[in-house]
Amino acid sequence: METRVHLPDSEPPATIREVVAALKKQKLAAKHDKQSWGDWINIEGQQTVISIESMNGLTTNATIEEADGEDHIFTSCIAAFRKLGWFGEDEDGPYPL
């Protein structure tokens, strides 16, 4: 399952470091993995990953790609983004996390 998350337009971009730090506060072993095809945040020992849009280390959008059976990891990811003031987004528009 994929969940899109983003900062409101009225907020300045976050750094990827801030996002990784928020995930670590949720007890997730998160690491930024910069590839030529995009930026990812991997969680050690888990299959759930976060594809994060980045420009010069700043971000306003990400997609959490939840692996089967990793509901607890997904819940912790959502909690981290919530604490950073991010929102979810689906076909009906933005919603609070």
Buried (B, 14 or more C-beta within 10 A) or exposed (E): EEBBBBBEEEEEBBEBEBBBEBBEEBEBEBEBEEEEEEBBBBBEEBEBBBBBBBEEBEBBBBBBBBBEEBEEBBEBBBBBBBEBEBBBBEEEEBEEB
